[in-house]
């Protein structure tokens, strides 16, 4: 899944999306999104593509890097809560929702 924030788009691994459909299935409410963000993608923010220097800075914000799917300890557990989803018409998908709060946006699709 791709996570879009003000700094760019980043791929998430091990994504968990929780929430409830609103009345009539026309919205998503109380949505929580969690997953692993590989800090090697932070090169576009000026960090080294190894992710190690980004992981040195993350504890300053109260976070901690954890092992990615490949065992490399350069991933960050992320969790966003209280997202709200609004429907987007998109051909080929039974449901497409734009989830957002603040500067975070994610598109969730169901075929």
N, CA, C and O atoms as CSV, one atom per row, in Angstrom:
chain,resi,resn,atom,element,x,y,z
A,1,UNK,N,N,0.851,-1.162,0.000
A,1,UNK,CA,C,0.000,0.000,0.000
A,1,UNK,C,C,0.896,1.224,0.000
A,1,UNK,O,O,1.957,1.225,0.626
A,2,UNK,N,N,0.477,2.250,-0.692
A,2,UNK,CA,C,1.241,3.482,-0.756
A,2,UNK,C,C,0.644,4.523,0.184
A,2,UNK,O,O,-0.563,4.764,0.180
A,3,UNK,N,N,1.503,5.130,0.984
A,3,UNK,CA,C,1.118,6.159,1.932
A,3,UNK,C,C,1.554,7.496,1.361
A,3,UNK,O,O,2.736,7.691,1.076
A,4,UNK,N,N,0.619,8.419,1.189
A,4,UNK,CA,C,0.955,9.744,0.684
A,4,UNK,C,C,0.959,10.751,1.820
A,4,UNK,O,O,-0.048,10.930,2.505
A,5,UNK,N,N,2.088,11.405,2.016
A,5,UNK,CA,C,2.170,12.470,3.010
A,5,UNK,C,C,2.729,13.704,2.320
A,5,UNK,O,O,3.086,13.645,1.143
A,6,UNK,N,N,2.811,14.809,3.028
A,6,UNK,CA,C,3.253,16.054,2.404
A,6,UNK,C,C,4.657,15.927,1.809
A,6,UNK,O,O,4.989,16.640,0.862
A,7,UNK,N,N,5.482,15.032,2.349
A,7,UNK,CA,C,6.851,14.866,1.864
A,7,UNK,C,C,6.955,13.948,0.656
A,7,UNK,O,O,8.026,13.859,0.056
A,8,UNK,N,N,5.888,13.267,0.280
A,8,UNK,CA,C,5.920,12.362,-0.861
A,8,UNK,C,C,5.141,11.094,-0.588
A,8,UNK,O,O,4.392,11.008,0.386
A,9,UNK,N,N,5.322,10.109,-1.453
A,9,UNK,CA,C,4.633,8.823,-1.325
A,9,UNK,C,C,5.619,7.760,-0.876
A,9,UNK,O,O,6.755,7.707,-1.350
A,10,UNK,N,N,5.172,6.911,0.044
A,10,UNK,CA,C,6.022,5.861,0.591
A,10,UNK,C,C,5.236,4.557,0.636
A,10,UNK,O,O,4.046,4.546,0.950
A,11,UNK,N,N,5.921,3.450,0.314
A,11,UNK,CA,C,5.287,2.139,0.372
A,11,UNK,C,C,5.308,1.619,1.800
A,11,UNK,O,O,6.304,1.755,2.510
A,12,UNK,N,N,4.179,1.013,2.216
A,12,UNK,CA,C,4.077,0.379,3.529
A,12,UNK,C,C,4.048,-1.123,3.355
A,12,UNK,O,O,3.477,-1.631,2.390
A,13,UNK,N,N,4.669,-1.844,4.297
A,13,UNK,CA,C,4.634,-3.298,4.339
A,13,UNK,C,C,3.741,-3.708,5.505
A,13,UNK,O,O,3.512,-2.924,6.425
A,14,UNK,N,N,3.239,-4.936,5.462
A,14,UNK,CA,C,2.437,-5.505,6.549
A,14,UNK,C,C,1.312,-4.568,6.985
A,14,UNK,O,O,1.131,-4.304,8.173
A,15,UNK,N,N,0.571,-4.078,6.017
A,15,UNK,CA,C,-0.479,-3.085,6.271
A,15,UNK,C,C,-1.697,-3.723,6.927
A,15,UNK,O,O,-2.156,-4.789,6.520
A,16,UNK,N,N,-2.206,-3.050,7.948
A,16,UNK,CA,C,-3.468,-3.424,8.595
A,16,UNK,C,C,-4.360,-2.191,8.538
A,16,UNK,O,O,-3.979,-1.114,8.995
A,17,UNK,N,N,-5.544,-2.360,7.975
A,17,UNK,CA,C,-6.515,-1.280,7.846
A,17,UNK,C,C,-7.766,-1.711,8.585
A,17,UNK,O,O,-8.383,-2.716,8.231
A,18,UNK,N,N,-8.147,-0.958,9.610
A,18,UNK,CA,C,-9.316,-1.284,10.422
A,18,UNK,C,C,-10.283,-0.113,10.381
A,18,UNK,O,O,-9.859,1.037,10.264
A,19,UNK,N,N,-11.563,-0.390,10.475
A,19,UNK,CA,C,-12.553,0.675,10.508
A,19,UNK,C,C,-13.928,0.116,10.252
A,19,UNK,O,O,-14.124,-1.098,10.193
A,20,UNK,N,N,-14.866,1.004,10.104
A,20,UNK,CA,C,-16.250,0.600,9.887
A,20,UNK,C,C,-16.844,1.415,8.742
A,20,UNK,O,O,-16.509,2.583,8.543
A,21,UNK,N,N,-17.741,0.761,7.992
A,21,UNK,CA,C,-18.466,1.494,6.964
A,21,UNK,C,C,-19.521,2.352,7.637
A,21,UNK,O,O,-20.158,1.922,8.598
A,22,UNK,N,N,-19.705,3.560,7.136
A,22,UNK,CA,C,-20.760,4.427,7.628
A,22,UNK,C,C,-22.102,3.963,7.092
A,22,UNK,O,O,-22.183,2.971,6.367
A,23,UNK,N,N,-23.133,4.672,7.445
A,23,UNK,CA,C,-24.486,4.327,7.033
A,23,UNK,C,C,-24.582,4.229,5.512
A,23,UNK,O,O,-24.177,5.142,4.792
A,24,UNK,N,N,-25.117,3.125,5.043
A,24,UNK,CA,C,-25.276,2.909,3.608
A,24,UNK,C,C,-23.989,2.544,2.890
A,24,UNK,O,O,-23.984,2.442,1.663
A,25,UNK,N,N,-22.894,2.344,3.619
A,25,UNK,CA,C,-21.629,1.953,3.001
A,25,UNK,C,C,-20.993,3.045,2.166
A,25,UNK,O,O,-20.158,2.752,1.310
A,26,UNK,N,N,-21.365,4.291,2.389
A,26,UNK,CA,C,-20.867,5.387,1.553
A,26,UNK,C,C,-19.693,6.138,2.163
A,26,UNK,O,O,-19.227,7.131,1.604
A,27,UNK,N,N,-19.220,5.666,3.300
A,27,UNK,CA,C,-18.050,6.285,3.915
A,27,UNK,C,C,-17.372,5.249,4.809
A,27,UNK,O,O,-17.942,4.204,5.122
A,28,UNK,N,N,-16.158,5.562,5.204
A,28,UNK,CA,C,-15.429,4.767,6.187
A,28,UNK,C,C,-15.226,5.659,7.405
A,28,UNK,O,O,-14.899,6.838,7.271
A,29,UNK,N,N,-15.421,5.094,8.590
A,29,UNK,CA,C,-15.310,5.879,9.808
A,29,UNK,C,C,-14.409,5.192,10.818
A,29,UNK,O,O,-14.239,3.973,10.793
A,30,UNK,N,N,-13.834,5.994,11.709
A,30,UNK,CA,C,-12.972,5.482,12.778
A,30,UNK,C,C,-11.930,4.516,12.225
A,30,UNK,O,O,-11.741,3.423,12.759
A,31,UNK,N,N,-11.264,4.919,11.167
A,31,UNK,CA,C,-10.295,4.057,10.495
A,31,UNK,C,C,-8.924,4.203,11.146
A,31,UNK,O,O,-8.485,5.310,11.458
A,32,UNK,N,N,-8.259,3.076,11.344
A,32,UNK,CA,C,-6.877,3.041,11.816
A,32,UNK,C,C,-6.045,2.316,10.763
A,32,UNK,O,O,-6.458,1.281,10.239
A,33,UNK,N,N,-4.902,2.852,10.464
A,33,UNK,CA,C,-3.993,2.292,9.470
A,33,UNK,C,C,-2.646,2.093,10.141
A,33,UNK,O,O,-2.109,3.015,10.756
A,34,UNK,N,N,-2.094,0.877,10.023
A,34,UNK,CA,C,-0.766,0.628,10.577
A,34,UNK,C,C,0.042,-0.197,9.594
A,34,UNK,O,O,-0.509,-0.860,8.715
A,35,UNK,N,N,1.344,-0.146,9.753
A,35,UNK,CA,C,2.224,-0.909,8.882
A,35,UNK,C,C,3.674,-0.561,9.153
A,35,UNK,O,O,3.990,0.180,10.085
A,36,UNK,N,N,4.546,-1.106,8.325
A,36,UNK,CA,C,5.975,-0.843,8.426
A,36,UNK,C,C,6.395,0.067,7.274
A,36,UNK,O,O,6.119,-0.217,6.109
A,37,UNK,N,N,7.057,1.148,7.615
A,37,UNK,CA,C,7.596,2.061,6.620
A,37,UNK,C,C,9.091,1.826,6.542
A,37,UNK,O,O,9.799,1.989,7.535
A,38,UNK,N,N,9.572,1.450,5.380
A,38,UNK,CA,C,10.989,1.189,5.170
A,38,UNK,C,C,11.701,2.531,5.015
A,38,UNK,O,O,11.463,3.252,4.047
A,39,UNK,N,N,12.575,2.866,5.966
A,39,UNK,CA,C,13.230,4.175,5.948
A,39,UNK,C,C,14.242,4.320,4.810
A,39,UNK,O,O,14.753,5.418,4.588
A,40,UNK,N,N,14.540,3.252,4.092
A,40,UNK,CA,C,15.419,3.378,2.925
A,40,UNK,C,C,14.765,4.231,1.855
A,40,UNK,O,O,15.445,4.733,0.960
A,41,UNK,N,N,13.449,4.401,1.936
A,41,UNK,CA,C,12.737,5.272,0.997
A,41,UNK,C,C,12.935,6.749,1.340
A,41,UNK,O,O,12.564,7.618,0.551
A,42,UNK,N,N,13.514,7.041,2.508
A,42,UNK,CA,C,13.684,8.423,2.961
A,42,UNK,C,C,14.806,9.144,2.227
A,42,UNK,O,O,15.089,10.305,2.523
A,43,UNK,N,N,15.453,8.468,1.267
A,43,UNK,CA,C,16.485,9.120,0.467
A,43,UNK,C,C,15.961,10.348,-0.242
A,43,UNK,O,O,16.696,11.312,-0.455
A,44,UNK,N,N,14.678,10.317,-0.611
A,44,UNK,CA,C,14.099,11.489,-1.288
A,44,UNK,C,C,13.916,12.669,-0.341
A,44,UNK,O,O,13.602,13.778,-0.775
A,45,UNK,N,N,14.114,12.425,0.967
A,45,UNK,CA,C,14.030,13.505,1.955
A,45,UNK,C,C,15.416,13.995,2.365
A,45,UNK,O,O,15.551,14.810,3.277
A,46,UNK,N,N,16.451,13.488,1.678
A,46,UNK,CA,C,17.812,13.917,1.968
A,46,UNK,C,C,18.607,12.952,2.824
A,46,UNK,O,O,19.767,13.216,3.140
A,47,UNK,N,N,17.999,11.831,3.206
A,47,UNK,CA,C,18.726,10.823,3.971
A,47,UNK,C,C,19.457,9.876,3.024
A,47,UNK,O,O,19.157,9.816,1.832
A,48,UNK,N,N,20.428,9.133,3.578
A,48,UNK,CA,C,21.133,8.115,2.794
A,48,UNK,C,C,20.150,7.009,2.418
A,48,UNK,O,O,19.231,6.727,3.187
A,49,UNK,N,N,20.317,6.376,1.257
A,49,UNK,CA,C,19.394,5.312,0.849
A,49,UNK,C,C,19.505,4.034,1.673
A,49,UNK,O,O,18.725,3.105,1.461
A,50,UNK,N,N,20.458,3.959,2.614
A,50,UNK,CA,C,20.559,2.775,3.478
A,50,UNK,C,C,19.504,2.800,4.579
A,50,UNK,O,O,19.181,1.747,5.129
A,51,UNK,N,N,18.957,3.964,4.918
A,51,UNK,CA,C,17.976,4.100,5.983
A,51,UNK,C,C,18.596,4.202,7.364
A,51,UNK,O,O,17.905,4.544,8.324
A,52,UNK,N,N,19.880,3.913,7.484
A,52,UNK,CA,C,20.508,3.907,8.817
A,52,UNK,C,C,20.544,5.302,9.441
A,52,UNK,O,O,20.312,5.441,10.642
A,53,UNK,N,N,20.831,6.341,8.644
A,53,UNK,CA,C,20.879,7.680,9.229
A,53,UNK,C,C,19.484,8.161,9.624
A,53,UNK,O,O,19.339,8.888,10.606
A,54,UNK,N,N,18.460,7.765,8.871
A,54,UNK,CA,C,17.086,8.106,9.260
A,54,UNK,C,C,16.751,7.438,10.584
A,54,UNK,O,O,16.095,8.037,11.435
A,55,UNK,N,N,17.198,6.198,10.762
A,55,UNK,CA,C,16.925,5.477,12.012
A,55,UNK,C,C,17.666,6.085,13.197
A,55,UNK,O,O,17.222,5.938,14.335
A,56,UNK,N,N,18.788,6.765,12.954
A,56,UNK,CA,C,19.465,7.469,14.040
A,56,UNK,C,C,18.644,8.663,14.511
A,56,UNK,O,O,18.696,9.012,15.691
A,57,UNK,N,N,17.884,9.302,13.610
A,57,UNK,CA,C,17.091,10.481,13.958
A,57,UNK,C,C,15.725,10.139,14.553
A,57,UNK,O,O,15.169,10.931,15.314
A,58,UNK,N,N,15.188,8.987,14.222
A,58,UNK,CA,C,13.830,8.619,14.640
A,58,UNK,C,C,13.664,8.602,16.166
A,58,UNK,O,O,12.615,9.034,16.645
A,59,UNK,N,N,14.649,8.124,16.965
A,59,UNK,CA,C,14.470,8.175,18.425
A,59,UNK,C,C,14.279,9.598,18.961
A,59,UNK,O,O,13.672,9.776,20.017
A,60,UNK,N,N,14.785,10.607,18.254
A,60,UNK,CA,C,14.595,11.996,18.688
A,60,UNK,C,C,13.120,12.372,18.693
A,60,UNK,O,O,12.707,13.263,19.435
A,61,UNK,N,N,12.319,11.690,17.862
A,61,UNK,CA,C,10.875,11.939,17.798
A,61,UNK,C,C,10.098,10.898,18.610
A,61,UNK,O,O,8.870,10.853,18.543
A,62,UNK,N,N,10.805,10.066,19.371
A,62,UNK,CA,C,10.141,9.075,20.213
A,62,UNK,C,C,9.865,7.753,19.529
A,62,UNK,O,O,9.138,6.923,20.075
A,63,UNK,N,N,10.427,7.532,18.346
A,63,UNK,CA,C,10.215,6.281,17.624
A,63,UNK,C,C,11.426,5.371,17.712
A,63,UNK,O,O,12.429,5.689,18.350
A,64,UNK,N,N,11.300,4.227,17.051
A,64,UNK,CA,C,12.386,3.245,17.058
A,64,UNK,C,C,12.301,2.421,15.779
A,64,UNK,O,O,11.213,2.015,15.371
A,65,UNK,N,N,13.428,2.175,15.153
A,65,UNK,CA,C,13.441,1.322,13.972
A,65,UNK,C,C,13.392,-0.141,14.393
A,65,UNK,O,O,13.959,-0.534,15.413
A,66,UNK,N,N,12.705,-0.931,13.587
A,66,UNK,CA,C,12.526,-2.356,13.837
A,66,UNK,C,C,12.911,-3.108,12.565
A,66,UNK,O,O,13.052,-2.486,11.512
A,67,UNK,N,N,13.085,-4.428,12.632
A,67,UNK,CA,C,13.426,-5.179,11.425
A,67,UNK,C,C,12.321,-5.122,10.357
A,67,UNK,O,O,11.132,-5.219,10.664
A,68,UNK,N,N,12.746,-4.964,9.109
A,68,UNK,CA,C,11.839,-5.031,7.961
A,68,UNK,C,C,11.573,-6.506,7.649
A,68,UNK,O,O,12.084,-7.394,8.332
A,69,UNK,N,N,10.775,-6.757,6.616
A,69,UNK,CA,C,10.480,-8.135,6.206
A,69,UNK,C,C,11.740,-8.917,5.883
A,69,UNK,O,O,11.779,-10.134,6.059
A,70,UNK,N,N,12.793,-8.214,5.401
A,70,UNK,CA,C,14.037,-8.898,5.045
A,70,UNK,C,C,15.017,-8.986,6.215
A,70,UNK,O,O,16.149,-9.436,6.035
A,71,UNK,N,N,14.590,-8.556,7.433
A,71,UNK,CA,C,15.432,-8.638,8.616
A,71,UNK,C,C,16.300,-7.424,8.875
A,71,UNK,O,O,16.856,-7.292,9.965
A,72,UNK,N,N,16.432,-6.533,7.904
A,72,UNK,CA,C,17.236,-5.314,8.059
A,72,UNK,C,C,16.530,-4.369,9.038
A,72,UNK,O,O,15.352,-4.069,8.842
A,73,UNK,N,N,17.215,-3.889,10.088
A,73,UNK,CA,C,16.553,-3.072,11.117
A,73,UNK,C,C,16.397,-1.600,10.724
A,73,UNK,O,O,16.882,-0.710,11.423
A,74,UNK,N,N,15.720,-1.351,9.604
A,74,UNK,CA,C,15.561,0.023,9.121
A,74,UNK,C,C,14.097,0.362,8.821
A,74,UNK,O,O,13.822,1.250,8.013
A,75,UNK,N,N,13.161,-0.337,9.463
A,75,UNK,CA,C,11.745,-0.037,9.270
A,75,UNK,C,C,11.188,0.665,10.507
A,75,UNK,O,O,11.710,0.523,11.613
A,76,UNK,N,N,10.144,1.404,10.296
A,76,UNK,CA,C,9.486,2.155,11.354
A,76,UNK,C,C,8.034,1.708,11.421
A,76,UNK,O,O,7.319,1.735,10.420
A,77,UNK,N,N,7.602,1.294,12.619
A,77,UNK,CA,C,6.186,0.985,12.818
A,77,UNK,C,C,5.415,2.297,12.783
A,77,UNK,O,O,5.731,3.223,13.530
A,78,UNK,N,N,4.412,2.383,11.925
A,78,UNK,CA,C,3.585,3.588,11.867
A,78,UNK,C,C,2.132,3.207,12.141
A,78,UNK,O,O,1.690,2.113,11.791
A,79,UNK,N,N,1.411,4.104,12.757
A,79,UNK,CA,C,-0.018,3.911,13.013
A,79,UNK,C,C,-0.701,5.267,12.965
A,79,UNK,O,O,-0.293,6.214,13.638
A,80,UNK,N,N,-1.741,5.338,12.161
A,80,UNK,CA,C,-2.571,6.539,12.069
A,80,UNK,C,C,-3.972,6.153,12.516
A,80,UNK,O,O,-4.490,5.112,12.111
A,81,UNK,N,N,-4.584,6.978,13.341
A,81,UNK,CA,C,-5.919,6.682,13.857
A,81,UNK,C,C,-6.878,7.823,13.545
A,81,UNK,O,O,-6.472,8.936,13.214
A,82,UNK,N,N,-8.155,7.510,13.661
A,82,UNK,CA,C,-9.232,8.480,13.458
A,82,UNK,C,C,-9.258,9.049,12.040
A,82,UNK,O,O,-9.589,10.216,11.828
A,83,UNK,N,N,-8.900,8.195,11.068
A,83,UNK,CA,C,-9.018,8.606,9.675
A,83,UNK,C,C,-10.476,8.497,9.251
A,83,UNK,O,O,-11.237,7.704,9.805
A,84,UNK,N,N,-10.850,9.285,8.282
A,84,UNK,CA,C,-12.197,9.247,7.720
A,84,UNK,C,C,-12.050,9.002,6.230
A,84,UNK,O,O,-11.184,9.595,5.587
A,85,UNK,N,N,-12.891,8.131,5.672
A,85,UNK,CA,C,-12.813,7.812,4.245
A,85,UNK,C,C,-14.011,8.343,3.488
A,85,UNK,O,O,-15.157,8.156,3.896
A,86,UNK,N,N,-13.732,9.005,2.383
A,86,UNK,CA,C,-14.809,9.469,1.506
A,86,UNK,C,C,-14.710,8.712,0.189
A,86,UNK,O,O,-13.606,8.419,-0.271
A,87,UNK,N,N,-15.847,8.390,-0.425
A,87,UNK,CA,C,-15.807,7.591,-1.656
A,87,UNK,C,C,-15.285,8.390,-2.843
A,87,UNK,O,O,-15.527,9.590,-2.973
A,88,UNK,N,N,-14.562,7.684,-3.701
A,88,UNK,CA,C,-14.076,8.237,-4.961
A,88,UNK,C,C,-14.559,7.322,-6.076
A,88,UNK,O,O,-14.334,6.114,-6.002
A,89,UNK,N,N,-15.210,7.845,-7.100
A,89,UNK,CA,C,-15.608,6.968,-8.212
A,89,UNK,C,C,-14.374,6.564,-9.016
A,89,UNK,O,O,-13.598,7.413,-9.455
A,90,UNK,N,N,-14.205,5.264,-9.200
A,90,UNK,CA,C,-13.056,4.783,-9.959
A,90,UNK,C,C,-13.466,3.525,-10.706
A,90,UNK,O,O,-13.838,2.533,-10.080
A,91,UNK,N,N,-13.405,3.547,-12.027
A,91,UNK,CA,C,-13.809,2.378,-12.819
A,91,UNK,C,C,-12.981,1.143,-12.477
A,91,UNK,O,O,-11.771,1.236,-12.267
A,92,UNK,N,N,-13.640,-0.012,-12.421
A,92,UNK,CA,C,-12.950,-1.269,-12.183
A,92,UNK,C,C,-12.863,-1.669,-10.732
A,92,UNK,O,O,-12.414,-2.773,-10.425
A,93,UNK,N,N,-13.282,-0.799,-9.830
A,93,UNK,CA,C,-13.232,-1.109,-8.408
A,93,UNK,C,C,-14.627,-1.003,-7.823
A,93,UNK,O,O,-15.373,-0.075,-8.136
A,94,UNK,N,N,-14.979,-1.966,-6.962
A,94,UNK,CA,C,-16.293,-1.935,-6.312
A,94,UNK,C,C,-16.368,-0.783,-5.323
A,94,UNK,O,O,-17.425,-0.180,-5.140
A,95,UNK,N,N,-15.247,-0.482,-4.689
A,95,UNK,CA,C,-15.221,0.626,-3.731
A,95,UNK,C,C,-13.821,1.212,-3.687
A,95,UNK,O,O,-12.836,0.477,-3.604
A,96,UNK,N,N,-13.735,2.509,-3.743
A,96,UNK,CA,C,-12.480,3.229,-3.593
A,96,UNK,C,C,-12.737,4.357,-2.618
A,96,UNK,O,O,-13.674,5.137,-2.787
A,97,UNK,N,N,-11.894,4.443,-1.586
A,97,UNK,CA,C,-12.053,5.478,-0.579
A,97,UNK,C,C,-10.755,6.245,-0.425
A,97,UNK,O,O,-9.672,5.659,-0.443
A,98,UNK,N,N,-10.862,7.547,-0.276
A,98,UNK,CA,C,-9.720,8.390,0.069
A,98,UNK,C,C,-9.767,8.571,1.577
A,98,UNK,O,O,-10.717,9.138,2.117
A,99,UNK,N,N,-8.733,8.085,2.249
A,99,UNK,CA,C,-8.651,8.210,3.706
A,99,UNK,C,C,-7.752,9.389,4.008
A,99,UNK,O,O,-6.695,9.541,3.394
A,100,UNK,N,N,-8.157,10.222,4.944
A,100,UNK,CA,C,-7.309,11.360,5.229
A,100,UNK,C,C,-7.527,11.976,6.578
A,100,UNK,O,O,-8.615,11.920,7.151
A,101,UNK,N,N,-6.462,12.567,7.074
A,101,UNK,CA,C,-6.497,13.423,8.250
A,101,UNK,C,C,-5.229,14.269,8.174
A,101,UNK,O,O,-4.141,13.730,7.968
A,102,UNK,N,N,-5.350,15.546,8.334
A,102,UNK,CA,C,-4.184,16.419,8.243
A,102,UNK,C,C,-3.503,16.292,6.896
A,102,UNK,O,O,-4.147,16.443,5.858
A,103,UNK,N,N,-2.203,16.017,6.903
A,103,UNK,CA,C,-1.434,15.925,5.664
A,103,UNK,C,C,-1.295,14.493,5.162
A,103,UNK,O,O,-0.542,14.248,4.219
A,104,UNK,N,N,-1.998,13.549,5.765
A,104,UNK,CA,C,-1.928,12.142,5.378
A,104,UNK,C,C,-3.060,11.813,4.415
A,104,UNK,O,O,-4.202,12.214,4.638
A,105,UNK,N,N,-2.756,11.100,3.370
A,105,UNK,CA,C,-3.817,10.602,2.483
A,105,UNK,C,C,-3.439,9.208,1.992
A,105,UNK,O,O,-2.280,8.932,1.682
A,106,UNK,N,N,-4.439,8.344,1.931
A,106,UNK,CA,C,-4.247,6.977,1.470
A,106,UNK,C,C,-5.458,6.625,0.633
A,106,UNK,O,O,-6.580,6.982,0.992
A,107,UNK,N,N,-5.255,5.938,-0.466
A,107,UNK,CA,C,-6.386,5.458,-1.256
A,107,UNK,C,C,-6.525,3.961,-1.005
A,107,UNK,O,O,-5.587,3.198,-1.236
A,108,UNK,N,N,-7.689,3.545,-0.535
A,108,UNK,CA,C,-7.980,2.135,-0.278
A,108,UNK,C,C,-8.983,1.667,-1.334
A,108,UNK,O,O,-10.012,2.309,-1.546
A,109,UNK,N,N,-8.680,0.551,-1.990
A,109,UNK,CA,C,-9.544,0.042,-3.067
A,109,UNK,C,C,-9.992,-1.373,-2.754
A,109,UNK,O,O,-9.281,-2.143,-2.109
A,110,UNK,N,N,-11.191,-1.697,-3.225
A,110,UNK,CA,C,-11.709,-3.060,-3.126
A,110,UNK,C,C,-12.253,-3.425,-4.495
A,110,UNK,O,O,-13.080,-2.697,-5.045
A,111,UNK,N,N,-11.805,-4.536,-5.051
A,111,UNK,CA,C,-12.291,-4.984,-6.375
A,111,UNK,C,C,-13.582,-5.716,-6.240
A,111,UNK,O,O,-14.144,-6.167,-7.238
